[in-house]
Amino acid sequence: MKRHQGQADNGGVLQGYVYKVDPSLKDLSASETEMWEDATGRAFFTKTLIMDTKKGALDQMVETSYGKQAAQPPEFGEEIMEMARSL
């Protein structure tokens, strides 16, 4: 299976993986198991980025990608924080 490391659209890849895996998680093929494991890892990483309240990985990613916007890190509203907590 092709890995999408470094791909900017982490959310799109995550949704694609989840869509392709049987939600019962029963009798998964090797590739489905790999997709599910990658999806759970991506979800955990996303949660970590959103919930990180001190200068950390998200700030570094913004600075690397959008230089001038680094002084204005993204802010997440309570609805997004609640979703992140549920991951």
Phi and psi restraints in degrees (value plus and minus 20) as a CYANA .aco file:
   2 LYS   PHI     -96.2   -56.2
   2 LYS   PSI     107.4   147.4
   3 ARG   PHI    -103.2   -63.2
   3 ARG   PSI     129.8   169.8
   4 HIS   PHI    -133.4   -93.4
   4 HIS   PSI      18.8    58.8
   5 GLN   PHI     -81.8   -41.8
   5 GLN   PSI     116.6   156.6
   6 GLY   PHI      59.8    99.8
   6 GLY   PSI     -17.5    22.5
   7 GLN   PHI     -93.9   -53.9
   7 GLN   PSI     115.0   155.0
   8 ALA   PHI     -86.5   -46.5
   8 ALA   PSI     -51.9   -11.9
   9 ASP   PHI    -113.9   -73.9
   9 ASP   PSI      46.1    86.1
  10 ASN   PHI     -77.6   -37.6
  10 ASN   PSI     -60.8   -20.8
  11 GLY   PHI     -82.4   -42.4
  11 GLY   PSI     -61.2   -21.2
  12 GLY   PHI     -85.7   -45.7
  12 GLY   PSI     -61.4   -21.4
  13 VAL   PHI     -84.5   -44.5
  13 VAL   PSI     -64.9   -24.9
  14 LEU   PHI     -78.7   -38.7
  14 LEU   PSI     -66.7   -26.7
  15 GLN   PHI     -82.5   -42.5
  15 GLN   PSI     -60.6   -20.6
  16 GLY   PHI     -82.0   -42.0
  16 GLY   PSI     -63.4   -23.4
  17 TYR   PHI     -83.2   -43.2
  17 TYR   PSI     -67.8   -27.8
  18 VAL   PHI     -82.5   -42.5
  18 VAL   PSI     -58.3   -18.3
  19 TYR   PHI     -83.4   -43.4
  19 TYR   PSI     -53.9   -13.9
  20 LYS   PHI    -103.4   -63.4
  20 LYS   PSI     -30.4     9.6
  21 VAL   PHI    -125.0   -85.0
  21 VAL   PSI     113.5   153.5
  22 ASP   PHI     -78.5   -38.5
  22 ASP   PSI     103.4   143.4
  23 PRO   PHI     -81.4   -41.4
  23 PRO   PSI     -39.6     0.4
  24 SER   PHI     -93.1   -53.1
  24 SER   PSI     -38.8     1.2
  25 LEU   PHI      39.7    79.7
  25 LEU   PSI       4.3    44.3
  26 LYS   PHI    -118.8   -78.8
  26 LYS   PSI     123.4   163.4
  27 ASP   PHI      31.9    71.9
  27 ASP   PSI      26.2    66.2
  28 LEU   PHI     -95.6   -55.6
  28 LEU   PSI     122.1   162.1
  29 SER   PHI     -92.9   -52.9
  29 SER   PSI     150.8   190.8
  30 ALA   PHI     -80.1   -40.1
  30 ALA   PSI     -61.7   -21.7
  31 SER   PHI     -90.3   -50.3
  31 SER   PSI     -55.6   -15.6
  32 GLU   PHI     -86.7   -46.7
  32 GLU   PSI     -59.7   -19.7
  33 THR   PHI     -82.1   -42.1
  33 THR   PSI     -63.0   -23.0
  34 GLU   PHI     -84.0   -44.0
  34 GLU   PSI     -61.9   -21.9
  35 MET   PHI     -82.6   -42.6
  35 MET   PSI     -63.6   -23.6
  36 TRP   PHI     -84.0   -44.0
  36 TRP   PSI     -63.4   -23.4
  37 GLU   PHI     -83.9   -43.9
  37 GLU   PSI     -60.6   -20.6
  38 ASP   PHI     -85.6   -45.6
  38 ASP   PSI     -61.2   -21.2
  39 ALA   PHI     -82.8   -42.8
  39 ALA   PSI     -63.1   -23.1
  40 THR   PHI     -87.8   -47.8
  40 THR   PSI     -55.0   -15.0
  41 GLY   PHI     -85.5   -45.5
  41 GLY   PSI     -62.7   -22.7
  42 ARG   PHI     -84.4   -44.4
  42 ARG   PSI     -59.6   -19.6
  43 ALA   PHI     -83.6   -43.6
  43 ALA   PSI     -63.1   -23.1
  44 PHE   PHI     -83.7   -43.7
  44 PHE   PSI     -63.4   -23.4
  45 PHE   PHI     -82.6   -42.6
  45 PHE   PSI     -62.2   -22.2
  46 THR   PHI     -81.7   -41.7
  46 THR   PSI     -65.5   -25.5
  47 LYS   PHI     -78.9   -38.9
  47 LYS   PSI     -65.0   -25.0
  48 THR   PHI     -80.1   -40.1
  48 THR   PSI     -64.0   -24.0
  49 LEU   PHI     -82.8   -42.8
  49 LEU   PSI     -63.9   -23.9
  50 ILE   PHI     -90.8   -50.8
  50 ILE   PSI     -61.4   -21.4
  51 MET   PHI    -100.8   -60.8
  51 MET   PSI     -32.9     7.1
  52 ASP   PHI     -87.9   -47.9
  52 ASP   PSI      91.3   131.3
  53 THR   PHI    -113.2   -73.2
  53 THR   PSI     -35.9     4.1
  54 LYS   PHI    -121.6   -81.6
  54 LYS   PSI     144.7   184.7
  55 LYS   PHI     -76.7   -36.7
  55 LYS   PSI     101.8   141.8
  56 GLY   PHI    -176.1  -136.1
  56 GLY   PSI    -161.9  -121.9
  57 ALA   PHI     -81.8   -41.8
  57 ALA   PSI     -62.8   -22.8
  58 LEU   PHI     -82.6   -42.6
  58 LEU   PSI     -62.5   -22.5
  59 ASP   PHI     -80.9   -40.9
  59 ASP   PSI     -61.7   -21.7
  60 GLN   PHI     -84.4   -44.4
  60 GLN   PSI     -60.3   -20.3
  61 MET   PHI     -85.1   -45.1
  61 MET   PSI     -62.8   -22.8
  62 VAL   PHI     -83.8   -43.8
  62 VAL   PSI     -64.8   -24.8
  63 GLU   PHI     -82.1   -42.1
  63 GLU   PSI     -62.0   -22.0
  64 THR   PHI     -86.6   -46.6
  64 THR   PSI     -61.4   -21.4
  65 SER   PHI    -104.9   -64.9
  65 SER   PSI     -55.7   -15.7
  66 TYR   PHI    -149.8  -109.8
  66 TYR   PSI      10.3    50.3
  67 GLY   PHI     -10.4    29.6
  67 GLY   PSI     -88.4   -48.4
  68 LYS   PHI     -88.4   -48.4
  68 LYS   PSI     -44.0    -4.0
  69 GLN   PHI    -103.0   -63.0
  69 GLN   PSI     -25.1    14.9
  70 ALA   PHI     -78.1   -38.1
  70 ALA   PSI     -50.6   -10.6
  71 ALA   PHI     -90.0   -50.0
  71 ALA   PSI     -38.2     1.8
  72 GLN   PHI    -141.3  -101.3
  72 GLN   PSI      59.5    99.5
  73 PRO   PHI     -83.7   -43.7
  73 PRO   PSI     134.5   174.5
  74 PRO   PHI     -82.4   -42.4
  74 PRO   PSI     124.6   164.6
  75 GLU   PHI    -133.3   -93.3
  75 GLU   PSI     118.2   158.2
  76 PHE   PHI    -132.0   -92.0
  76 PHE   PSI     112.0   152.0
  77 GLY   PHI     -94.4   -54.4
  77 GLY   PSI     153.1   193.1
  78 GLU   PHI     -81.9   -41.9
  78 GLU   PSI     -54.6   -14.6
  79 GLU   PHI     -82.6   -42.6
  79 GLU   PSI     -63.6   -23.6
  80 ILE   PHI     -87.5   -47.5
  80 ILE   PSI     -61.1   -21.1
  81 MET   PHI     -82.5   -42.5
  81 MET   PSI     -59.7   -19.7
  82 GLU   PHI     -84.8   -44.8
  82 GLU   PSI     -61.6   -21.6
  83 MET   PHI     -83.0   -43.0
  83 MET   PSI     -62.6   -22.6
  84 ALA   PHI     -82.9   -42.9
  84 ALA   PSI     -60.7   -20.7
  85 ARG   PHI     -81.6   -41.6
  85 ARG   PSI     -50.6   -10.6
  86 SER   PHI    -100.7   -60.7
  86 SER   PSI     -31.1     8.9
